Amino acid sequence: MSVNLSGIDFHKYIVIKQDDLYKYTSQEDKINLARIIKTIRDGRIEGNKNTSNKYFVINVDESYAEDIVDILKQNNHWK
């Protein structure tokens, strides 16, 4: 199944699979990422923005991905 992904902004979020992070990065890389995350969190706190948002991540290769796209469209979360 090929999911029509037109209308989605793939540059809005960065998703890193934790298994890949632990498997492919050095300790220094992990420390640097933790620093970046802290800097972003501190900036969000200063900007009075939520720091505890939770997200679903859906692999577009999954058989149900088109259903998810339809739900997002129905709820005006798809351009």
Sine and cosine of phi, psi and omega as CSV:
sin_phi,cos_phi,sin_psi,cos_psi,sin_omega,cos_omega
0.00,0.00,0.70,-0.71,0.04,-1.00
-0.94,-0.35,0.85,-0.52,-0.03,-1.00
-1.00,0.01,0.74,-0.67,0.06,-1.00
-0.97,0.23,0.93,-0.37,-0.08,-1.00
-0.98,-0.22,0.19,0.98,0.04,-1.00
-0.91,0.41,0.69,-0.73,0.02,-1.00
0.98,-0.20,-0.01,1.00,0.01,-1.00
-0.95,-0.33,0.61,-0.79,0.01,-1.00
-0.99,-0.11,0.98,-0.21,-0.02,-1.00
-0.98,0.22,-0.03,1.00,0.00,-1.00
-0.98,-0.21,0.14,0.99,-0.05,-1.00
-0.99,0.16,-0.56,0.83,-0.05,-1.00
-0.77,-0.64,0.40,-0.92,0.15,-0.99
-0.89,-0.46,0.80,-0.60,0.01,-1.00
-0.88,-0.47,0.79,-0.61,0.04,-1.00
-0.84,-0.54,0.84,-0.54,0.06,-1.00
-0.94,0.35,0.83,-0.56,-0.08,-1.00
-0.86,0.52,-0.63,0.78,0.03,-1.00
-0.85,0.53,-0.66,0.75,0.02,-1.00
-0.93,0.38,-0.64,0.77,0.03,-1.00
-0.85,0.53,-0.75,0.66,-0.03,-1.00
-0.94,0.34,-0.56,0.83,-0.08,-1.00
-0.98,0.22,-0.63,0.78,-0.20,-0.98
-0.95,-0.33,-0.06,1.00,-0.06,-1.00
-0.91,-0.42,0.43,-0.90,0.03,-1.00
-0.99,0.15,0.19,-0.98,0.07,-1.00
-0.88,0.48,-0.63,0.78,0.03,-1.00
-0.89,0.46,-0.67,0.75,0.06,-1.00
-0.86,0.52,-0.70,0.71,-0.01,-1.00
-0.89,0.45,-0.65,0.76,0.03,-1.00
-0.90,0.44,-0.70,0.72,0.02,-1.00
-0.89,0.46,-0.67,0.74,0.04,-1.00
-0.89,0.46,-0.67,0.74,0.03,-1.00
-0.88,0.48,-0.62,0.78,0.04,-1.00
-0.91,0.42,-0.69,0.72,0.02,-1.00
-0.88,0.47,-0.71,0.70,0.00,-1.00
-0.88,0.48,-0.66,0.75,0.03,-1.00
-0.90,0.44,-0.67,0.74,0.02,-1.00
-0.87,0.49,-0.69,0.72,0.03,-1.00
-0.91,0.43,-0.71,0.71,0.02,-1.00
-0.86,0.51,-0.72,0.70,0.02,-1.00
-0.87,0.49,-0.65,0.76,0.03,-1.00
-0.90,0.43,-0.64,0.77,0.03,-1.00
-0.91,0.41,-0.62,0.79,0.05,-1.00
-0.89,0.46,-0.73,0.69,0.03,-1.00
-0.87,0.49,-0.56,0.83,-0.01,-1.00
-1.00,0.03,0.18,0.98,-0.02,-1.00
0.82,0.57,0.63,0.77,0.04,-1.00
-0.97,-0.26,0.43,-0.90,0.02,-1.00
-0.89,0.46,0.69,-0.72,0.03,-1.00
-0.92,-0.39,0.12,0.99,-0.08,-1.00
-0.82,-0.58,0.48,0.88,0.05,-1.00
-0.88,0.47,0.55,-0.83,0.06,-1.00
-0.85,-0.53,0.57,-0.82,-0.08,-1.00
-0.73,-0.68,0.51,-0.86,0.21,-0.98
-1.00,-0.01,0.62,-0.78,0.10,-0.99
-0.87,-0.49,0.82,-0.57,-0.04,-1.00
-0.89,-0.46,0.81,-0.58,0.10,-1.00
-0.97,0.26,0.82,-0.58,-0.07,-1.00
-0.93,0.38,-0.19,0.98,0.05,-1.00
-0.99,0.14,-0.15,0.99,0.00,-1.00
-0.94,0.33,0.51,-0.86,-0.06,-1.00
-0.90,0.44,-0.41,0.91,-0.04,-1.00
-1.00,-0.10,0.09,1.00,-0.08,-1.00
-0.86,0.50,-0.65,0.76,0.01,-1.00
-0.89,0.46,-0.58,0.81,0.06,-1.00
-0.89,0.45,-0.64,0.77,0.02,-1.00
-0.91,0.42,-0.68,0.73,0.05,-1.00
-0.85,0.52,-0.71,0.71,0.01,-1.00
-0.87,0.50,-0.68,0.74,0.02,-1.00
-0.89,0.45,-0.69,0.72,0.03,-1.00
-0.88,0.47,-0.66,0.75,0.03,-1.00
-0.89,0.45,-0.68,0.73,-0.01,-1.00
-0.88,0.47,-0.44,0.90,-0.04,-1.00
-0.96,-0.29,0.34,0.94,0.06,-1.00
0.84,0.55,0.60,0.80,0.06,-1.00
-0.92,-0.39,0.41,0.91,0.01,-1.00
-0.64,-0.77,0.73,-0.68,-0.04,-1.00
-0.97,0.23,0.00,0.00,0.00,0.00
